[in-house]
Amino acid sequence: MNKSKIERVTFYSEALGKEMSMLVYLPEGYDRLDPLPVLYFLHGRSGDENIMLETGLSSKADRMIKNGKIKPMIIVSPRIDNSRGINSSLICQEVLDRNSLIINLGMYEDYLIQEVIPLIDKTFNTIEDREGRYIGGASAGGYIALHNVFRHQHLFSKVGGHMPALELTLEEEDKGYFRDISVWKKYDPICIAANNTISSDIDVYLDAGDKDEGRFYEGCSALHQILKEKGVSSQNYIFPGHHSVEYIESNIEKYLMFYGSSLL
């Protein structure tokens, strides 16, 4: 394979009881390369697996790999619906939140951890350990990436929360995802970090826009402080911008440098 390629992988999720889809970026020369690290990059509440295309993630990875700024990697953007990536219901279902917007309940943590990751390792030429496995995401996807890393520290070595939906208290509009406050605390990255041992060999990257409408830079700051006090390598940035796809697009190269630069 001389040129890079984006493949769509569709499979039936036993955890969710329905077909799910993801986009997989394979770098130029993939067929001739040694096993590659994998970046899982997750979309926000109103998005889907096409975040890879909408943010220019794949095209910028092409250019940075070609220019030697990062080493080749596989990038996976799985569909995760508007779910917060948690195990919220044994039965997968769509419900309306307080604002009459659809939210998705189901076993979404099991879907990602027990189905998506093993399927990628089985199907593609990956490094099948935590040193070669990274996860990040935008908005709700950043929240999902963070709680998955802190709850499954043996699986990942790097995590990025990009304008991550980190709340200092459970907001009314998000109560539909959680049966009660104990479930929220179980998955809230700030609560997990504050109340558990976090491995010092996990690298964390946090950022949000200075005009972020959700003020998620406040949650980033709180999480960053907790991680630093625990001796975890954590970076925290406030860049210009709003809570938007444009913000993510404008900073994609910074994110790719974080995930890929240590491979050099």
Order of alpha helices (4+ residues) and beta strands (2+ residues): beta-beta-beta-alpha-alpha-beta-beta-beta-alpha-beta-alpha-beta-alpha-alpha-beta-alpha-beta-alpha
